[in-house]
């Protein structure tokens, strides 16, 4: 039986969407979900080969696609990607900030990686896209939106990943500040906090074999008895980026199968 998806019922033809960090995992699934609904999509990532593969998948859906190699720790490259994406697609209706430096420790390197990618990439991309989002909002379509991707690590103390958790908490807080600032310009801003998500080549697939005790402990904490999938996070992003969520702003939505309930 085919699982139902929002992409099978929402049409977003004419919508222009930028997705940061979209070569694999959650970002890739978000880009594909929007494209499946008819949206034109621009994606960026640091890995050239994986980005090319993601672009090919998007192009197969038959809607306009733009891609650019981009190190999201660098403001100049973010500015260049946003400008090129807007030019290629004819504007920006939705910006999805999905990227992480995965700074898992409590040392300078972990804090620096998380600050530059998890936090400052959102600030920089949002600033760069703002003029286009304001123009999109002027039409009153309810399409102008920013969706930030945080983590449930933002919502509770994190012994294993203090830098990552703190920066993801900053993302959730910044989302509320963005929402309050941009509401009068017709731009909605919301945040998704995924739980433990497993996909090929991802962190949790590696931990299944590298750290089976941790994997088993996390699995046992999820009431539905499994880790989540990138597509399940993408459905939330699709909803929040669509006009169906036009009266929702400043919210952080956990997409975790109840994982926080067992915290």
Residue pairs with C-beta under 8 A, 6 or more apart in sequence:
5 33
5 36
5 231
5 235
6 33
6 37
6 235
6 238
6 239
6 242
7 33
7 36
7 37
7 235
7 238
10 37
10 238
10 242
10 244
11 37
11 38
12 34
12 37
12 38
12 39
12 242
13 37
13 38
13 39
14 38
14 39
14 40
15 34
15 37
15 38
15 39
15 40
15 93
15 94
15 143
16 39
16 40
16 42
16 86
16 89
16 90
16 91
16 92
16 93
16 94
16 136
17 31
17 34
17 39
17 40
17 41
17 42
17 89
17 92
17 93
17 94
17 95
17 96
17 241
18 41
18 42
18 43
18 44
18 81
18 82
18 85
18 86
18 89
18 92
18 94
18 95
18 96
18 125
18 129
19 27
19 30
19 31
19 34
19 41
19 42
19 43
19 44
19 96
19 98
20 27
20 43
20 44
20 70
20 72
20 78
20 81
20 95
20 96
20 97
20 98
20 99
20 121
20 125
21 27
21 44
21 45
21 72
21 98
21 99
21 100
22 28
22 30
22 31
22 43
22 44
22 45
22 51
22 54
22 96
22 98
23 43
23 45
23 46
23 47
23 50
23 51
23 53
23 54
24 45
24 50
24 54
24 199
24 201
24 202
25 197
25 199
25 201
25 202
25 230
26 98
26 149
26 194
26 197
26 199
26 230
26 233
26 234
27 43
27 45
27 96
27 98
27 99
27 149
28 43
28 54
28 57
28 230
29 229
29 230
29 231
29 233
29 234
30 96
30 98
30 230
30 233
30 234
30 237
30 238
31 41
31 43
31 54
31 58
31 96
32 57
32 58
32 61
32 234
33 231
33 234
33 235
33 237
33 238
34 41
34 94
34 238
34 241
35 41
35 58
35 61
35 63
35 65
36 61
37 238
37 242
38 63
39 63
39 94
40 63
40 64
40 65
40 66
40 89
40 90
41 58
41 63
41 64
41 65
41 66
41 89
42 65
42 66
42 67
42 68
42 81
42 84
42 85
42 86
42 88
42 89
43 51
43 54
43 55
43 58
43 65
43 66
43 67
44 51
44 67
44 68
44 69
44 70
44 72
44 81
44 85
45 51
45 54
45 69
45 70
46 69
46 70
46 71
46 72
47 69
48 69
51 67
51 69
52 67
54 67
55 65
55 67
58 65
59 65
64 88
64 89
66 84
66 85
66 88
66 89
68 80
68 81
68 84
68 85
70 77
70 78
70 80
70 81
71 77
72 78
72 99
72 116
72 117
72 121
72 125
73 101
73 113
73 116
73 117
73 120
73 121
75 120
75 124
78 121
78 124
78 125
78 128
79 124
79 128
82 92
82 125
82 128
82 129
82 132
83 128
85 92
86 92
86 129
86 132
91 132
91 135
91 136
92 129
92 132
92 133
92 136
93 133
93 136
93 141
93 143
93 144
93 145
94 143
94 144
94 145
94 146
94 147
94 241
95 125
95 126
95 129
95 133
95 145
95 146
95 147
96 146
96 147
96 149
96 237
96 241
97 121
97 122
97 125
97 126
97 146
97 147
97 148
97 149
98 149
98 237
99 117
99 118
99 121
99 149
100 114
100 117
100 118
100 164
101 112
101 113
101 114
101 115
101 116
101 117
101 118
102 113
102 114
102 164
102 203
103 109
103 110
103 111
103 112
103 113
103 114
103 118
103 161
103 163
103 164
103 167
104 110
104 160
104 161
104 163
104 164
105 161
105 162
105 163
106 162
106 163
110 163
110 164
111 163
113 163
114 163
114 164
114 166
114 167
115 167
118 164
118 167
118 168
118 170
118 171
119 167
119 170
119 171
119 174
122 148
122 171
122 174
123 174
126 146
126 178
129 146
130 182
133 144
133 145
133 146
133 182
133 185
133 187
134 144
134 185
134 186
134 187
136 143
136 144
137 143
137 144
137 185
137 186
137 187
138 186
140 186
141 243
142 243
142 246
143 242
143 243
144 186
144 187
144 188
145 187
145 188
145 189
145 190
145 240
145 241
145 245
146 178
146 182
146 187
146 188
146 189
146 190
147 189
147 190
147 191
147 192
147 237
147 240
147 241
148 171
148 172
148 174
148 175
148 178
148 189
148 190
148 191
148 192
149 171
149 191
149 192
149 194
149 233
149 237
150 168
150 169
150 171
150 172
150 175
150 191
150 192
150 193
150 194
150 252
151 164
151 165
151 168
151 193
151 194
152 193
152 194
152 195
152 254
152 256
152 259
152 260
153 161
153 164
153 165
153 168
153 169
154 165
154 168
154 169
154 171
154 172
154 193
154 252
155 169
155 172
155 193
155 252
155 254
155 260
156 165
156 260
156 263
157 165
158 164
158 165
158 166
168 193
171 191
172 191
172 193
172 252
175 189
175 190
175 191
175 250
175 251
175 252
176 250
178 189
179 188
179 189
179 190
179 249
179 250
180 250
182 188
182 189
183 249
183 250
188 240
188 245
188 246
188 248
188 249
189 249
189 250
190 240
190 245
190 248
190 249
190 250
190 251
190 252
190 253
191 251
191 252
191 253
192 233
192 236
192 237
192 240
192 252
192 253
192 255
193 252
193 253
193 254
193 255
193 256
194 228
194 233
194 254
194 255
194 256
195 222
195 227
195 228
195 254
195 255
195 256
195 257
195 259
195 260
196 204
196 218
196 222
196 227
196 228
196 256
196 259
197 204
197 227
197 228
197 229
197 230
197 232
197 233
198 204
198 205
198 208
198 227
198 228
198 229
199 205
199 229
199 230
204 215
204 218
204 227
207 214
207 215
208 215
218 227
218 259
219 225
219 226
219 227
220 262
221 259
221 262
221 263
222 256
222 257
222 258
222 259
222 262
223 257
223 258
223 259
223 261
223 262
224 257
224 258
226 257
227 257
228 255
228 256
228 257
232 255
233 255
236 253
236 255
239 245
240 248
240 253
254 260
